[in-house]
Amino acid sequence: MLRDLVLKNRSYRRFYQEVSIELETLRDLVDLARLSASALNLQPLKYVLSREPQKNALIFSHLGWASYLKGWSGPAEGERPSAYIIVLGDTEISRSFGCDHGIAAQSILLGATEKGLGGCMIATVKRQELSQALGIAPRYEILLVIALGKPKETVAIDKVEPNGDAKYWRDSQGVHHVPKRALDDIIIG
Ligand SMILES: Cc1cc2nc3c(=O)[nH]c(=O)nc-3n(C[C@H](O)[C@H](O)[C@H](O)COP(=O)(O)O)c2cc1C
């Protein structure tokens, strides 16, 4: 069951933009992050939720999408995320956030997948500009933006040959291919 969820939990970058996500759904997803592991149990992460078209558009304009897909600058209008969860680090709780935000983001995306949604972690963010645009207080550092929506693309997992290329790519049918290294190539001892 968990394996199925992990397999289905791909990075999706094209969505049915018209399918909105309830505020309660976003809150449920953050609740999964809240219950996840945190170094020293400091729980320094805070969240900004967005589901309104105007706020979504503002966030979208600060994000970088799929740098390996040359000539594709991100989802077109109509295929953009219908919600975002911005993961912030509260510097008044801790100066460093370790891998807390990765763990939180994975919990959120697994929860989204279970609900029939999907998304993508985005670290390519114009952080300062986005902080200002949203009026986020300086004590909060933007760590990750999680784009969410009802996926409108197929993602296939391929095998990477030993020493092969792991770059993702999109075929002529629009299927997004994600090469993954083989188990025996990553267990080294
Ligand atoms: C920490 C982190 C940051 C990422 N940042 C971006 C990003 O800025 N833009 C983007 O399109 N995808 C981003 N991704 C998604 C990765 O490209 C994606 O995880 C990878 O291609 C593997 O695909 P998969 O998630 O379907 O396994 C990020 C993923 C992680 C874990």
The ligand as an SDF file (V2000), in Angstrom:
LIG
                    3D

 31 33  0  0  0  0  0  0  0  0999 V2000
   14.1950   19.5470   -2.7370 C   0  0  0  0  0  0  0  0  0  0  0  0
   13.5570   19.4880   -4.1060 C   0  0  0  0  0  0  0  0  0  0  0  0
   13.5000   20.6280   -4.8580 C   0  0  0  0  0  0  0  0  0  0  0  0
   12.8790   20.6070   -6.1200 C   0  0  0  0  0  0  0  0  0  0  0  0
   12.7760   21.7750   -6.8310 N   0  0  0  0  0  0  0  0  0  0  0  0
   12.1360   21.7500   -8.0260 C   0  0  0  0  0  0  0  0  0  0  0  0
   11.9830   22.9750   -8.7500 C   0  0  0  0  0  0  0  0  0  0  0  0
   12.4380   24.0290   -8.3460 O   0  0  0  0  0  0  0  0  0  0  0  0
   11.2850   22.9330   -9.9190 N   0  0  0  0  0  0  0  0  0  0  0  0
   10.7540   21.7450  -10.4040 C   0  0  0  0  0  0  0  0  0  0  0  0
   10.1030   21.7730  -11.4670 O   0  0  0  0  0  0  0  0  0  0  0  0
   10.9010   20.5810   -9.7480 N   0  0  0  0  0  0  0  0  0  0  0  0
   11.5860   20.5550   -8.5660 C   0  0  0  0  0  0  0  0  0  0  0  0
   11.7210   19.3850   -7.8590 N   0  0  0  0  0  0  0  0  0  0  0  0
   11.1460   18.1290   -8.3860 C   0  0  0  0  0  0  0  0  0  0  0  0
   12.2380   17.2060   -8.9280 C   0  0  0  0  0  0  0  0  0  0  0  0
   12.6290   17.6470  -10.2120 O   0  0  0  0  0  0  0  0  0  0  0  0
   11.6750   15.7650   -8.9870 C   0  0  0  0  0  0  0  0  0  0  0  0
   11.5260   15.3030   -7.6740 O   0  0  0  0  0  0  0  0  0  0  0  0
   12.5710   14.8310   -9.7740 C   0  0  0  0  0  0  0  0  0  0  0  0
   12.5770   15.1700  -11.1360 O   0  0  0  0  0  0  0  0  0  0  0  0
   12.1470   13.3690   -9.6330 C   0  0  0  0  0  0  0  0  0  0  0  0
   10.8210   13.1920  -10.0350 O   0  0  0  0  0  0  0  0  0  0  0  0
    9.7960   12.5020   -9.0380 P   0  0  0  0  0  0  0  0  0  0  0  0
    9.5400   13.4760   -7.9220 O   0  0  0  0  0  0  0  0  0  0  0  0
    8.5730   12.2380   -9.8530 O   0  0  0  0  0  0  0  0  0  0  0  0
   10.4350   11.2650   -8.5160 O   0  0  0  0  0  0  0  0  0  0  0  0
   12.3470   19.3900   -6.6260 C   0  0  0  0  0  0  0  0  0  0  0  0
   12.4240   18.2360   -5.8370 C   0  0  0  0  0  0  0  0  0  0  0  0
   13.0170   18.2810   -4.5930 C   0  0  0  0  0  0  0  0  0  0  0  0
   13.0760   17.0240   -3.7610 C   0  0  0  0  0  0  0  0  0  0  0  0
  1  2  1  0
  2  3  1  0
  2 30  2  0
  3  4  2  0
  4  5  1  0
  4 28  1  0
  5  6  2  0
  6  7  1  0
  6 13  1  0
  7  8  2  0
  7  9  1  0
  9 10  1  0
 10 11  2  0
 10 12  1  0
 12 13  2  0
 13 14  1  0
 14 15  1  0
 14 28  1  0
 15 16  1  0
 16 17  1  0
 16 18  1  0
 18 19  1  0
 18 20  1  0
 20 21  1  0
 20 22  1  0
 22 23  1  0
 23 24  1  0
 24 25  2  0
 24 26  1  0
 24 27  1  0
 28 29  2  0
 29 30  1  0
 30 31  1  0
M  END
$$$$
